């Protein structure tokens, strides 16, 4: 899933009437659905893990140098899906970027929306290859890229359909599993596909969270480029920051950052160490080369729409350096910008007047994710997830006003880019009560309610779509992190809930 954050709150305004109906006391799933779900786990509990292992083995990260239609890993993954569908007695159609795996014959259809591509990965941070399912190093966990986002859901959905087929349930609707191959990098091919392809009348994505997601924050990005400068403007031997880097990709809370200080002193190092020691969840290392001090920071990666689940190494390292006023050379100005405008908060509280929240969708989140060279400039990318409550025009105006004020105090920025997508709300999804009943029955959680998440899934492109799992509410979401996993218990629970939900919706 490209963006992800849970916000459980009281339903307000537009959603009130819908949510009150959707959140009514759920009914127990029917005996046919329960029986199919029981059969799925008993018959295929081991096979679904083997299938997940096969899917994880394909490195389906987008490669900018290899077109999708010639990418051997993507083609291999689709070929596996085709052969696996045949083994399970399911039909398969390849539309290029989209494959559709189906069960049943009816003009009425239920869509299950997933994606087969995964986010970039740093193999050095894994106990073994992230493209080899690790079943042993962490008992009870299945570790590998895509286990939670989104190959685990694909494997469970296919075996859910197989279990329904085995039980010979009478279906009035056809089940169709959509697997899109570029959700993490490019939505344009899917948007083009849906201009000519008629999607199912009712849809669920299995790329977010339980119990049911009916609203998503809008994705956004702010990038600023610090200009090249000839050097510091203060005394020649005074300390200055000559380098600052961090982050891996835009939708990941950065785990790593590093800085270099010229003309450093032991006293300055002691100040930085003291400030850094007060931070929670951070590790630092220090290395001297003459009078040059290098600092490496290690935090905790997370999905960028769940900044509270990670420890942002960029923000924390900048804060550790907040022991003096730094000259506004390129890297120094960047550190000043981070401390002045963002700090260690995650809601944009320091960034002028941009911070706000919605009663149902929660607060806007605002997190630096990547620092990289852009020509002679040093570019900082900030990821934001915005709820309803402000127009895009208002938010952009407030961002620009805050940037203008900072530039007057420091240096002019070479380039400013602002991208904002709109929040999304689904207020017409008749399947919600059924999904809530399935979740309540299999988890024992009472009084379940629909929730909002912090970003975009493909649900917003399909009619009457909501999201249903695979993440559990209140649990850390591991997708996009450098430690992605799904527990065996959760995988099998998902298998039961997906089987029961499909059986109920298609009966």
SVG drawing of the C-alpha trace seen along z (x, -y; Angstrom):
<svg xmlns="http://www.w3.org/2000/svg" viewBox="-28 -38 72 68">
<polyline fill="none" stroke="black" stroke-width="0.4" points="0.0,0.0 1.4,-3.3 0.2,-5.2 -1.0,-4.0 -2.0,-5.3 -4.8,-4.4 -7.0,-6.9 -9.9,-5.6 -12.2,-8.4 -15.8,-9.5 -17.5,-9.7 -18.5,-13.2 -20.4,-15.3 -20.5,-13.7 -20.0,-10.2 -22.3,-10.3 -25.4,-8.8 -23.5,-6.2 -21.2,-5.1 -24.0,-4.8 -25.7,-2.3 -22.5,-0.6 -21.4,-0.3 -24.7,1.2 -24.4,4.4 -23.1,7.0 -24.7,10.3 -22.8,13.6 -21.7,14.9 -23.7,17.7 -22.9,21.4 -21.7,21.8 -19.2,19.0 -18.0,20.2 -17.6,23.8 -15.6,22.6 -13.3,20.5 -12.8,23.5 -12.0,25.7 -9.5,23.0 -7.4,23.1 -7.5,26.9 -6.8,27.7 -4.5,24.9 -2.8,23.5 0.6,24.8 0.1,24.3 -0.7,20.6 2.7,20.1 4.4,22.0 2.6,19.8 3.7,16.7 7.3,17.9 7.1,18.4 5.7,14.9 8.3,13.2 11.0,14.8 10.3,12.4 11.9,9.0 9.0,6.9 10.4,3.5 10.0,1.1 13.2,0.6 13.5,-2.7 16.0,-1.3 13.9,1.7 10.4,1.2 7.7,3.2 6.9,5.3 10.6,6.5 11.2,6.8 12.0,10.5 11.0,10.4 7.6,8.9 6.9,11.2 8.1,14.2 5.7,13.2 2.8,13.0 3.7,16.4 3.7,17.9 0.2,16.4 -1.0,17.9 0.3,21.4 -0.9,21.2 -4.4,20.1 -4.6,23.1 -3.5,25.4 -6.3,24.0 -8.9,24.2 -9.3,20.5 -9.4,18.6 -6.8,16.0 -6.6,13.1 -3.5,11.0 -4.1,7.4 -0.5,6.3 -0.1,4.2 -3.2,5.9 -4.1,9.6 -7.5,10.8 -8.0,14.2 -11.6,15.3 -14.1,17.8 -17.6,18.2 -19.8,16.9 -22.1,14.0 -22.5,10.5 -22.6,9.4 -19.1,9.3 -17.2,8.7 -13.7,7.3 -10.8,8.0 -8.1,5.4 -4.4,6.1 -0.9,5.3 2.0,7.4 4.8,4.9 6.8,4.0 8.8,1.1 12.6,0.8 14.6,2.6 18.1,2.4 19.3,6.0 22.1,5.2 19.5,4.6 17.9,8.0 19.0,11.2 18.8,13.0 17.7,12.0 14.4,10.0 13.4,12.0 13.7,15.3 10.8,16.0 12.4,16.3 10.3,18.7 12.8,19.5 14.8,16.6 11.8,15.1 9.5,17.8 5.9,17.1 6.8,14.6 7.2,14.8 9.8,12.2 10.3,10.9 9.5,8.0 5.8,8.1 4.7,10.4 2.3,7.8 2.2,5.5 0.8,7.1 1.8,10.7 0.5,12.1 -3.0,10.8 -2.7,12.2 -1.8,15.7 -4.6,15.7 -7.2,14.4 -6.3,17.1 -6.7,19.9 -9.9,18.3 -11.3,18.6 -10.0,22.2 -11.8,23.1 -15.0,21.6 -14.7,23.7 -13.9,26.8 -17.1,26.4 -19.2,25.9 -20.9,22.9 -23.6,21.5 -22.5,18.0 -24.8,15.4 -21.8,13.1 -18.4,13.8 -15.3,13.3 -12.4,11.4 -9.0,10.9 -7.2,7.9 -3.4,7.8 -1.9,4.5 1.8,4.4 2.7,0.8 0.8,-0.4 3.9,-1.5 5.3,-3.6 2.8,-4.6 -1.0,-4.7 -1.3,-5.9 -1.4,-2.5 -4.3,-1.4 -6.2,-4.6 -5.8,-4.1 -6.9,-0.4 -10.1,-1.4 -11.1,-3.8 -11.8,-0.9 -12.3,2.0 -15.6,2.3 -14.7,3.0 -16.8,5.1 -19.9,3.4 -18.7,4.0 -15.0,4.0 -12.8,4.5 -9.1,3.8 -7.0,6.0 -4.1,3.5 -4.9,1.5 -6.4,2.3 -9.3,3.9 -12.0,3.7 -13.1,1.6 -11.6,-1.5 -14.0,-4.0 -11.8,-7.1 -8.2,-7.8 -6.1,-10.9 -4.6,-12.6 -1.0,-12.0 1.3,-15.0 4.9,-16.0 6.9,-19.2 10.4,-19.4 12.9,-22.2 16.4,-22.6 19.1,-24.3 21.5,-26.2 25.2,-25.6 27.2,-28.1 31.0,-28.8 31.3,-28.1 30.6,-29.4 30.3,-33.1 31.8,-33.2 35.4,-32.9 37.6,-30.6 38.3,-28.1 34.8,-28.0 32.8,-24.7 30.4,-24.3 28.4,-21.4 29.8,-20.3 27.4,-17.4 24.0,-16.0 22.3,-13.1 19.5,-10.6 16.6,-8.5 16.0,-5.8 12.7,-6.4 9.8,-8.8 7.2,-6.6 9.5,-5.4 10.3,-7.1 14.1,-7.2 16.1,-4.9 19.5,-6.4 21.1,-9.8 24.6,-11.2 26.3,-14.5 29.9,-15.9 31.2,-18.7 34.4,-20.6 36.7,-22.2 34.9,-20.2 36.2,-20.1 35.9,-17.5 33.8,-19.9 31.4,-20.2 31.2,-16.4 30.4,-16.2 27.5,-18.7 26.0,-16.7 26.4,-13.4 24.7,-14.8 21.7,-16.1 21.5,-12.9 21.5,-10.8 18.2,-12.3 16.4,-10.9 14.5,-7.7 15.0,-4.9 18.2,-6.3 21.7,-5.0 24.7,-7.1 28.3,-6.5 31.1,-9.1 34.3,-9.1 37.1,-11.6 39.4,-12.4 41.7,-15.1 39.3,-18.0 36.4,-16.5 33.7,-14.8 31.4,-12.3 28.2,-11.3 25.9,-8.5 22.4,-8.1 20.2,-5.0 16.5,-5.3 13.6,-3.0 12.0,-2.8 8.3,-2.7 5.7,-3.5 5.8,-7.3 2.1,-7.6 2.6,-6.1 5.4,-8.4 4.5,-7.5 5.6,-3.9 9.1,-4.9 12.0,-7.0 13.0,-9.5 16.7,-9.6 16.8,-12.8 14.7,-14.8 16.6,-13.3 20.1,-13.9 19.2,-17.5 17.9,-17.9 21.1,-16.4 23.0,-19.1 20.9,-21.9 23.7,-22.8 24.6,-26.1 23.7,-28.4 25.1,-26.9 26.3,-29.0 23.9,-29.0 26.1,-27.2 24.3,-24.5 24.3,-21.7 24.1,-24.1 21.1,-25.8 19.4,-22.4 19.9,-21.6 18.6,-25.0 15.6,-24.5 14.9,-21.1 15.1,-22.4 13.2,-25.7 10.4,-24.3 9.9,-20.6 11.7,-19.7 11.0,-16.2 7.2,-16.6 5.2,-14.8 2.2,-17.1 3.7,-20.2 3.4,-22.2 6.4,-24.4 5.7,-24.9 3.8,-28.2 0.0,-27.6 -0.3,-24.4 -1.1,-22.0 -4.8,-20.9 -6.9,-17.8 -10.3,-16.4 -12.5,-14.8 -12.8,-11.5 -9.7,-11.4 -7.3,-12.7 -4.4,-15.1 -2.2,-15.9 1.2,-14.2 4.3,-15.9 7.6,-14.0 11.0,-14.5 11.9,-11.3 14.8,-11.8 17.8,-14.2 19.8,-13.8 21.9,-15.8 20.0,-17.4 22.7,-18.9 24.6,-21.4 21.6,-21.7 20.7,-19.6 17.1,-18.5 14.9,-17.7 11.7,-15.8 8.8,-15.9 5.9,-13.5 2.5,-14.6 -0.9,-13.0 -3.8,-15.4 -7.3,-14.9 -10.4,-16.9 -10.8,-20.3 -8.6,-22.5 -8.6,-22.9 -5.5,-22.1 -5.3,-25.7 -5.4,-26.9 -2.8,-24.4 -0.4,-25.2 -0.7,-28.9 0.1,-28.3 3.1,-26.1 4.5,-28.8 3.9,-31.5 5.9,-29.6 8.7,-29.0 8.8,-32.7 9.1,-33.7 12.0,-31.2 13.9,-32.4 13.8,-36.0 15.6,-34.9 18.1,-32.6 18.8,-31.9 16.7,-31.8 15.8,-28.3 16.7,-27.2 13.5,-25.2 10.2,-24.5 7.8,-21.8 4.4,-21.1 2.2,-18.1 -1.2,-17.6 -3.8,-14.9 -7.3,-15.1 -8.6,-13.1 -11.1,-10.4 -14.3,-9.3 -16.5,-6.3 -20.1,-6.9 -21.8,-4.3 -20.6,-0.8 -23.3,1.6 -20.8,4.4 -19.6,2.6 -21.9,4.3 -21.0,7.7 -17.3,7.0 -17.7,5.7 -19.6,8.9 -16.9,11.1 -14.2,9.2 -16.2,9.2 -16.9,12.9 -13.3,14.0 -11.6,11.6 -14.2,11.4 -14.0,7.6 -17.4,6.1 -18.8,2.7 -16.5,2.5 -16.5,-0.7 -15.3,-1.8 -12.0,-3.8 -9.9,-6.2 -6.4,-5.6 -3.7,-8.0 -3.2,-7.6 -4.1,-6.2 -4.9,-2.6 -6.4,-1.7 -9.8,-1.6 -10.4,-5.1 -10.3,-4.0 -12.9,-1.3 -16.7,-1.8 -18.2,-1.2 -14.8,-0.1 -13.6,0.1 -10.5,1.7 -10.5,4.9 -7.2,5.8 -4.6,7.2 -3.2,5.1 -4.8,5.3 -5.9,2.1 -3.5,1.0 -0.6,3.0 2.5,1.6 2.3,1.9 5.6,3.4 5.1,2.7 7.7,0.3 10.0,0.9 13.3,2.7 11.7,5.4 8.5,6.4 6.8,9.5 3.4,11.0 2.8,13.4 1.7,16.9 -1.2,16.5 -2.3,13.3 -1.9,14.9 -4.2,17.7 -6.7,15.4 -6.7,13.4 -7.3,16.6 -10.4,17.3 -11.8,13.7 -11.1,13.4 -12.8,16.7 -15.9,15.8 -16.1,12.3 -16.0,13.5 -18.5,16.3 -20.9,13.8 -20.5,11.1 -20.9,13.4 -23.7,15.7"/>
</svg>
